Amino acid sequence: MTSAVYRAVGVFALGGVSCGLAAVAGLARGWWAVGGGAIGYRAFGGLAAGGYAYAGNGVAYGYHEASGRQKERLFG
């Protein structure tokens, strides 16, 4: 077996590293992003950053709202 990084780009992206309008991945970037590390307007993940960030037991950095064990509001 060889190791590989699975990348996806598109409107609906699903993969190891994804970028799209709706992205689901280990590392996700998109308008709606869900993943271990998520960056987007609405981000859900262990490490989430965006307008509205939700991290459960992880770390959330949100511009409007942040929810997580450690939460910070960015820029004020």
CNS distance restraints for C-alpha pairs under 8 A (distance, minus, plus):
assign (resid   5 and name CA) (resid  16 and name CA) 6.24 0.50 0.50
assign (resid   5 and name CA) (resid  17 and name CA) 7.33 0.50 0.50
assign (resid   6 and name CA) (resid  15 and name CA) 5.51 0.50 0.50
assign (resid   6 and name CA) (resid  16 and name CA) 4.74 0.50 0.50
assign (resid   6 and name CA) (resid  17 and name CA) 6.20 0.50 0.50
assign (resid   7 and name CA) (resid  15 and name CA) 5.48 0.50 0.50
assign (resid   7 and name CA) (resid  16 and name CA) 5.72 0.50 0.50
assign (resid   7 and name CA) (resid  17 and name CA) 4.69 0.50 0.50
assign (resid   7 and name CA) (resid  18 and name CA) 5.69 0.50 0.50
assign (resid   8 and name CA) (resid  13 and name CA) 5.34 0.50 0.50
assign (resid   8 and name CA) (resid  14 and name CA) 6.03 0.50 0.50
assign (resid   8 and name CA) (resid  15 and name CA) 5.47 0.50 0.50
assign (resid   8 and name CA) (resid  16 and name CA) 7.64 0.50 0.50
assign (resid   8 and name CA) (resid  17 and name CA) 6.32 0.50 0.50
assign (resid   8 and name CA) (resid  18 and name CA) 4.68 0.50 0.50
assign (resid   8 and name CA) (resid  19 and name CA) 6.40 0.50 0.50
assign (resid   9 and name CA) (resid  13 and name CA) 5.53 0.50 0.50
assign (resid   9 and name CA) (resid  18 and name CA) 5.79 0.50 0.50
assign (resid   9 and name CA) (resid  19 and name CA) 4.90 0.50 0.50
assign (resid   9 and name CA) (resid  20 and name CA) 5.58 0.50 0.50
assign (resid  10 and name CA) (resid  19 and name CA) 6.67 0.50 0.50
assign (resid  10 and name CA) (resid  20 and name CA) 4.80 0.50 0.50
assign (resid  10 and name CA) (resid  21 and name CA) 7.07 0.50 0.50
assign (resid  11 and name CA) (resid  20 and name CA) 4.92 0.50 0.50
assign (resid  11 and name CA) (resid  21 and name CA) 4.78 0.50 0.50
assign (resid  11 and name CA) (resid  22 and name CA) 6.22 0.50 0.50
assign (resid  12 and name CA) (resid  20 and name CA) 5.92 0.50 0.50
assign (resid  12 and name CA) (resid  21 and name CA) 6.11 0.50 0.50
assign (resid  12 and name CA) (resid  22 and name CA) 4.91 0.50 0.50
assign (resid  12 and name CA) (resid  23 and name CA) 6.00 0.50 0.50
assign (resid  13 and name CA) (resid  18 and name CA) 5.56 0.50 0.50
assign (resid  13 and name CA) (resid  19 and name CA) 6.26 0.50 0.50
assign (resid  13 and name CA) (resid  20 and name CA) 5.56 0.50 0.50
assign (resid  13 and name CA) (resid  21 and name CA) 7.68 0.50 0.50
assign (resid  13 and name CA) (resid  22 and name CA) 6.25 0.50 0.50
assign (resid  13 and name CA) (resid  23 and name CA) 4.72 0.50 0.50
assign (resid  13 and name CA) (resid  24 and name CA) 6.31 0.50 0.50
assign (resid  14 and name CA) (resid  18 and name CA) 6.04 0.50 0.50
assign (resid  14 and name CA) (resid  23 and name CA) 5.98 0.50 0.50
assign (resid  14 and name CA) (resid  24 and name CA) 4.95 0.50 0.50
assign (resid  14 and name CA) (resid  25 and name CA) 5.81 0.50 0.50
assign (resid  15 and name CA) (resid  24 and name CA) 6.69 0.50 0.50
assign (resid  15 and name CA) (resid  25 and name CA) 5.02 0.50 0.50
assign (resid  15 and name CA) (resid  26 and name CA) 7.41 0.50 0.50
assign (resid  16 and name CA) (resid  25 and name CA) 5.00 0.50 0.50
assign (resid  16 and name CA) (resid  26 and name CA) 5.13 0.50 0.50
assign (resid  16 and name CA) (resid  27 and name CA) 6.47 0.50 0.50
assign (resid  17 and name CA) (resid  25 and name CA) 5.63 0.50 0.50
assign (resid  17 and name CA) (resid  26 and name CA) 6.11 0.50 0.50
assign (resid  17 and name CA) (resid  27 and name CA) 4.90 0.50 0.50
assign (resid  17 and name CA) (resid  28 and name CA) 5.96 0.50 0.50
assign (resid  18 and name CA) (resid  23 and name CA) 5.64 0.50 0.50
assign (resid  18 and name CA) (resid  24 and name CA) 6.56 0.50 0.50
assign (resid  18 and name CA) (resid  25 and name CA) 5.75 0.50 0.50
assign (resid  18 and name CA) (resid  27 and name CA) 6.45 0.50 0.50
assign (resid  18 and name CA) (resid  28 and name CA) 4.92 0.50 0.50
assign (resid  18 and name CA) (resid  29 and name CA) 6.21 0.50 0.50
assign (resid  19 and name CA) (resid  23 and name CA) 5.82 0.50 0.50
assign (resid  19 and name CA) (resid  28 and name CA) 6.06 0.50 0.50
assign (resid  19 and name CA) (resid  29 and name CA) 4.74 0.50 0.50
assign (resid  19 and name CA) (resid  30 and name CA) 5.53 0.50 0.50
assign (resid  20 and name CA) (resid  29 and name CA) 6.62 0.50 0.50
assign (resid  20 and name CA) (resid  30 and name CA) 4.85 0.50 0.50
assign (resid  20 and name CA) (resid  31 and name CA) 7.19 0.50 0.50
assign (resid  21 and name CA) (resid  30 and name CA) 5.02 0.50 0.50
assign (resid  21 and name CA) (resid  31 and name CA) 4.97 0.50 0.50
assign (resid  21 and name CA) (resid  32 and name CA) 6.34 0.50 0.50
assign (resid  22 and name CA) (resid  30 and name CA) 5.76 0.50 0.50
assign (resid  22 and name CA) (resid  31 and name CA) 6.03 0.50 0.50
assign (resid  22 and name CA) (resid  32 and name CA) 4.78 0.50 0.50
assign (resid  22 and name CA) (resid  33 and name CA) 6.01 0.50 0.50
assign (resid  23 and name CA) (resid  28 and name CA) 5.55 0.50 0.50
assign (resid  23 and name CA) (resid  29 and name CA) 6.28 0.50 0.50
assign (resid  23 and name CA) (resid  30 and name CA) 5.62 0.50 0.50
assign (resid  23 and name CA) (resid  31 and name CA) 7.80 0.50 0.50
assign (resid  23 and name CA) (resid  32 and name CA) 6.29 0.50 0.50
assign (resid  23 and name CA) (resid  33 and name CA) 4.88 0.50 0.50
assign (resid  23 and name CA) (resid  34 and name CA) 6.26 0.50 0.50
assign (resid  24 and name CA) (resid  28 and name CA) 5.84 0.50 0.50
assign (resid  24 and name CA) (resid  33 and name CA) 6.07 0.50 0.50
assign (resid  24 and name CA) (resid  34 and name CA) 4.84 0.50 0.50
assign (resid  24 and name CA) (resid  35 and name CA) 5.74 0.50 0.50
assign (resid  25 and name CA) (resid  34 and name CA) 6.54 0.50 0.50
assign (resid  25 and name CA) (resid  35 and name CA) 4.88 0.50 0.50
assign (resid  25 and name CA) (resid  36 and name CA) 7.26 0.50 0.50
assign (resid  26 and name CA) (resid  35 and name CA) 4.84 0.50 0.50
assign (resid  26 and name CA) (resid  36 and name CA) 4.86 0.50 0.50
assign (resid  26 and name CA) (resid  37 and name CA) 6.28 0.50 0.50
assign (resid  27 and name CA) (resid  35 and name CA) 5.70 0.50 0.50
assign (resid  27 and name CA) (resid  36 and name CA) 6.00 0.50 0.50
assign (resid  27 and name CA) (resid  37 and name CA) 4.79 0.50 0.50
assign (resid  27 and name CA) (resid  38 and name CA) 5.95 0.50 0.50
assign (resid  28 and name CA) (resid  33 and name CA) 5.46 0.50 0.50
assign (resid  28 and name CA) (resid  34 and name CA) 6.16 0.50 0.50
assign (resid  28 and name CA) (resid  35 and name CA) 5.62 0.50 0.50
assign (resid  28 and name CA) (resid  36 and name CA) 7.79 0.50 0.50
assign (resid  28 and name CA) (resid  37 and name CA) 6.27 0.50 0.50
assign (resid  28 and name CA) (resid  38 and name CA) 4.80 0.50 0.50
assign (resid  28 and name CA) (resid  39 and name CA) 6.32 0.50 0.50
assign (resid  29 and name CA) (resid  33 and name CA) 5.67 0.50 0.50
assign (resid  29 and name CA) (resid  38 and name CA) 5.97 0.50 0.50
assign (resid  29 and name CA) (resid  39 and name CA) 4.86 0.50 0.50
assign (resid  29 and name CA) (resid  40 and name CA) 5.69 0.50 0.50
assign (resid  30 and name CA) (resid  39 and name CA) 6.60 0.50 0.50
assign (resid  30 and name CA) (resid  40 and name CA) 4.88 0.50 0.50
assign (resid  30 and name CA) (resid  41 and name CA) 7.33 0.50 0.50
assign (resid  31 and name CA) (resid  40 and name CA) 4.92 0.50 0.50
assign (resid  31 and name CA) (resid  41 and name CA) 5.06 0.50 0.50
assign (resid  31 and name CA) (resid  42 and name CA) 6.27 0.50 0.50
assign (resid  31 and name CA) (resid  43 and name CA) 7.93 0.50 0.50
assign (resid  32 and name CA) (resid  40 and name CA) 5.89 0.50 0.50
assign (resid  32 and name CA) (resid  41 and name CA) 6.36 0.50 0.50
assign (resid  32 and name CA) (resid  42 and name CA) 5.01 0.50 0.50
assign (resid  32 and name CA) (resid  43 and name CA) 6.02 0.50 0.50
assign (resid  33 and name CA) (resid  38 and name CA) 5.46 0.50 0.50
assign (resid  33 and name CA) (resid  39 and name CA) 6.20 0.50 0.50
assign (resid  33 and name CA) (resid  40 and name CA) 5.53 0.50 0.50
assign (resid  33 and name CA) (resid  41 and name CA) 7.84 0.50 0.50
assign (resid  33 and name CA) (resid  42 and name CA) 6.38 0.50 0.50
assign (resid  33 and name CA) (resid  43 and name CA) 4.82 0.50 0.50
assign (resid  33 and name CA) (resid  44 and name CA) 6.21 0.50 0.50
assign (resid  34 and name CA) (resid  38 and name CA) 5.73 0.50 0.50
assign (resid  34 and name CA) (resid  43 and name CA) 6.04 0.50 0.50
assign (resid  34 and name CA) (resid  44 and name CA) 4.79 0.50 0.50
assign (resid  34 and name CA) (resid  45 and name CA) 5.72 0.50 0.50
assign (resid  35 and name CA) (resid  44 and name CA) 6.53 0.50 0.50
assign (resid  35 and name CA) (resid  45 and name CA) 4.85 0.50 0.50
assign (resid  35 and name CA) (resid  46 and name CA) 7.23 0.50 0.50
assign (resid  36 and name CA) (resid  45 and name CA) 4.90 0.50 0.50
assign (resid  36 and name CA) (resid  46 and name CA) 4.92 0.50 0.50
assign (resid  36 and name CA) (resid  47 and name CA) 6.30 0.50 0.50
assign (resid  37 and name CA) (resid  45 and name CA) 5.65 0.50 0.50
assign (resid  37 and name CA) (resid  46 and name CA) 6.02 0.50 0.50
assign (resid  37 and name CA) (resid  47 and name CA) 4.80 0.50 0.50
assign (resid  37 and name CA) (resid  48 and name CA) 5.97 0.50 0.50
assign (resid  38 and name CA) (resid  43 and name CA) 5.46 0.50 0.50
assign (resid  38 and name CA) (resid  44 and name CA) 6.15 0.50 0.50
assign (resid  38 and name CA) (resid  45 and name CA) 5.54 0.50 0.50
assign (resid  38 and name CA) (resid  46 and name CA) 7.77 0.50 0.50
assign (resid  38 and name CA) (resid  47 and name CA) 6.28 0.50 0.50
assign (resid  38 and name CA) (resid  48 and name CA) 4.82 0.50 0.50
assign (resid  38 and name CA) (resid  49 and name CA) 6.40 0.50 0.50
assign (resid  39 and name CA) (resid  43 and name CA) 5.67 0.50 0.50
assign (resid  39 and name CA) (resid  48 and name CA) 5.95 0.50 0.50
assign (resid  39 and name CA) (resid  49 and name CA) 4.92 0.50 0.50
assign (resid  39 and name CA) (resid  50 and name CA) 5.68 0.50 0.50
assign (resid  40 and name CA) (resid  49 and name CA) 6.61 0.50 0.50
assign (resid  40 and name CA) (resid  50 and name CA) 4.89 0.50 0.50
assign (resid  40 and name CA) (resid  51 and name CA) 7.08 0.50 0.50
assign (resid  41 and name CA) (resid  50 and name CA) 4.86 0.50 0.50
assign (resid  41 and name CA) (resid  51 and name CA) 4.61 0.50 0.50
assign (resid  41 and name CA) (resid  52 and name CA) 6.08 0.50 0.50
assign (resid  41 and name CA) (resid  53 and name CA) 7.87 0.50 0.50
assign (resid  42 and name CA) (resid  50 and name CA) 6.15 0.50 0.50
assign (resid  42 and name CA) (resid  51 and name CA) 6.08 0.50 0.50
assign (resid  42 and name CA) (resid  52 and name CA) 4.88 0.50 0.50
assign (resid  42 and name CA) (resid  53 and name CA) 6.00 0.50 0.50
assign (resid  43 and name CA) (resid  48 and name CA) 5.50 0.50 0.50
assign (resid  43 and name CA) (resid  49 and name CA) 6.19 0.50 0.50
assign (resid  43 and name CA) (resid  50 and name CA) 5.95 0.50 0.50
assign (resid  43 and name CA) (resid  51 and name CA) 7.78 0.50 0.50
assign (resid  43 and name CA) (resid  52 and name CA) 6.33 0.50 0.50
assign (resid  43 and name CA) (resid  53 and name CA) 4.84 0.50 0.50
assign (resid  43 and name CA) (resid  54 and name CA) 6.21 0.50 0.50
assign (resid  44 and name CA) (resid  48 and name CA) 5.79 0.50 0.50
assign (resid  44 and name CA) (resid  53 and name CA) 6.10 0.50 0.50
assign (resid  44 and name CA) (resid  54 and name CA) 4.87 0.50 0.50
assign (resid  44 and name CA) (resid  55 and name CA) 5.75 0.50 0.50
assign (resid  45 and name CA) (resid  54 and name CA) 6.61 0.50 0.50
assign (resid  45 and name CA) (resid  55 and name CA) 4.95 0.50 0.50
assign (resid  45 and name CA) (resid  56 and name CA) 7.45 0.50 0.50
assign (resid  45 and name CA) (resid  58 and name CA) 7.42 0.50 0.50
assign (resid  46 and name CA) (resid  55 and name CA) 5.05 0.50 0.50
assign (resid  46 and name CA) (resid  56 and name CA) 6.93 0.50 0.50
assign (resid  46 and name CA) (resid  57 and name CA) 7.01 0.50 0.50
assign (resid  46 and name CA) (resid  58 and name CA) 4.52 0.50 0.50
assign (resid  46 and name CA) (resid  59 and name CA) 6.34 0.50 0.50
assign (resid  46 and name CA) (resid  60 and name CA) 7.91 0.50 0.50
assign (resid  47 and name CA) (resid  55 and name CA) 6.05 0.50 0.50
assign (resid  47 and name CA) (resid  58 and name CA) 5.76 0.50 0.50
assign (resid  47 and name CA) (resid  59 and name CA) 4.95 0.50 0.50
assign (resid  47 and name CA) (resid  60 and name CA) 5.93 0.50 0.50
assign (resid  48 and name CA) (resid  53 and name CA) 5.40 0.50 0.50
assign (resid  48 and name CA) (resid  54 and name CA) 6.25 0.50 0.50
assign (resid  48 and name CA) (resid  55 and name CA) 5.73 0.50 0.50
assign (resid  48 and name CA) (resid  58 and name CA) 7.96 0.50 0.50
assign (resid  48 and name CA) (resid  59 and name CA) 6.42 0.50 0.50
assign (resid  48 and name CA) (resid  60 and name CA) 4.80 0.50 0.50
assign (resid  48 and name CA) (resid  61 and name CA) 6.20 0.50 0.50
assign (resid  48 and name CA) (resid  62 and name CA) 7.89 0.50 0.50
assign (resid  49 and name CA) (resid  53 and name CA) 5.47 0.50 0.50
assign (resid  49 and name CA) (resid  60 and name CA) 5.89 0.50 0.50
assign (resid  49 and name CA) (resid  61 and name CA) 4.64 0.50 0.50
assign (resid  49 and name CA) (resid  62 and name CA) 5.61 0.50 0.50
assign (resid  50 and name CA) (resid  61 and name CA) 6.57 0.50 0.50
assign (resid  50 and name CA) (resid  62 and name CA) 5.00 0.50 0.50
assign (resid  50 and name CA) (resid  63 and name CA) 6.23 0.50 0.50
assign (resid  51 and name CA) (resid  62 and name CA) 5.11 0.50 0.50
assign (resid  51 and name CA) (resid  63 and name CA) 4.58 0.50 0.50
assign (resid  51 and name CA) (resid  64 and name CA) 5.30 0.50 0.50
assign (resid  51 and name CA) (resid  65 and name CA) 6.73 0.50 0.50
assign (resid  52 and name CA) (resid  62 and name CA) 5.23 0.50 0.50
assign (resid  52 and name CA) (resid  63 and name CA) 6.58 0.50 0.50
assign (resid  52 and name CA) (resid  64 and name CA) 5.75 0.50 0.50
assign (resid  52 and name CA) (resid  65 and name CA) 4.92 0.50 0.50
assign (resid  52 and name CA) (resid  66 and name CA) 5.99 0.50 0.50
assign (resid  53 and name CA) (resid  60 and name CA) 5.50 0.50 0.50
assign (resid  53 and name CA) (resid  61 and name CA) 6.07 0.50 0.50
assign (resid  53 and name CA) (resid  62 and name CA) 4.98 0.50 0.50
assign (resid  53 and name CA) (resid  65 and name CA) 6.36 0.50 0.50
assign (resid  53 and name CA) (resid  66 and name CA) 4.81 0.50 0.50
assign (resid  53 and name CA) (resid  67 and name CA) 6.28 0.50 0.50
assign (resid  54 and name CA) (resid  60 and name CA) 5.91 0.50 0.50
assign (resid  54 and name CA) (resid  66 and name CA) 5.91 0.50 0.50
assign (resid  54 and name CA) (resid  67 and name CA) 4.73 0.50 0.50
assign (resid  54 and name CA) (resid  68 and name CA) 5.97 0.50 0.50
assign (resid  55 and name CA) (resid  59 and name CA) 5.65 0.50 0.50
assign (resid  55 and name CA) (resid  60 and name CA) 5.29 0.50 0.50
assign (resid  55 and name CA) (resid  67 and name CA) 6.12 0.50 0.50
assign (resid  55 and name CA) (resid  68 and name CA) 4.68 0.50 0.50
assign (resid  55 and name CA) (resid  69 and name CA) 7.45 0.50 0.50
assign (resid  56 and name CA) (resid  67 and name CA) 6.91 0.50 0.50
assign (resid  56 and name CA) (resid  68 and name CA) 4.72 0.50 0.50
assign (resid  56 and name CA) (resid  69 and name CA) 6.55 0.50 0.50
assign (resid  57 and name CA) (resid  68 and name CA) 5.51 0.50 0.50
assign (resid  57 and name CA) (resid  69 and name CA) 4.83 0.50 0.50
assign (resid  57 and name CA) (resid  70 and name CA) 7.79 0.50 0.50
assign (resid  58 and name CA) (resid  68 and name CA) 5.69 0.50 0.50
assign (resid  58 and name CA) (resid  69 and name CA) 5.63 0.50 0.50
assign (resid  58 and name CA) (resid  70 and name CA) 6.63 0.50 0.50
assign (resid  59 and name CA) (resid  68 and name CA) 5.75 0.50 0.50
assign (resid  59 and name CA) (resid  69 and name CA) 6.22 0.50 0.50
assign (resid  59 and name CA) (resid  70 and name CA) 4.92 0.50 0.50
assign (resid  59 and name CA) (resid  71 and name CA) 5.94 0.50 0.50
assign (resid  60 and name CA) (resid  66 and name CA) 5.54 0.50 0.50
assign (resid  60 and name CA) (resid  67 and name CA) 6.07 0.50 0.50
assign (resid  60 and name CA) (resid  68 and name CA) 5.59 0.50 0.50
assign (resid  60 and name CA) (resid  69 and name CA) 7.85 0.50 0.50
assign (resid  60 and name CA) (resid  70 and name CA) 6.38 0.50 0.50
assign (resid  60 and name CA) (resid  71 and name CA) 4.83 0.50 0.50
assign (resid  60 and name CA) (resid  72 and name CA) 6.43 0.50 0.50
assign (resid  61 and name CA) (resid  66 and name CA) 5.80 0.50 0.50
assign (resid  61 and name CA) (resid  71 and name CA) 5.94 0.50 0.50
assign (resid  61 and name CA) (resid  72 and name CA) 4.98 0.50 0.50
assign (resid  61 and name CA) (resid  73 and name CA) 5.80 0.50 0.50
assign (resid  61 and name CA) (resid  74 and name CA) 6.26 0.50 0.50
assign (resid  62 and name CA) (resid  66 and name CA) 4.66 0.50 0.50
assign (resid  62 and name CA) (resid  71 and name CA) 7.84 0.50 0.50
assign (resid  62 and name CA) (resid  72 and name CA) 6.54 0.50 0.50
assign (resid  62 and name CA) (resid  73 and name CA) 5.10 0.50 0.50
assign (resid  62 and name CA) (resid  74 and name CA) 5.72 0.50 0.50
assign (resid  63 and name CA) (resid  73 and name CA) 5.55 0.50 0.50
assign (resid  63 and name CA) (resid  74 and name CA) 4.88 0.50 0.50
assign (resid  63 and name CA) (resid  75 and name CA) 6.66 0.50 0.50
assign (resid  64 and name CA) (resid  73 and name CA) 7.07 0.50 0.50
assign (resid  65 and name CA) (resid  73 and name CA) 6.65 0.50 0.50
assign (resid  66 and name CA) (resid  71 and name CA) 5.58 0.50 0.50
assign (resid  66 and name CA) (resid  72 and name CA) 6.37 0.50 0.50
assign (resid  66 and name CA) (resid  73 and name CA) 6.35 0.50 0.50
assign (resid  67 and name CA) (resid  71 and name CA) 5.85 0.50 0.50
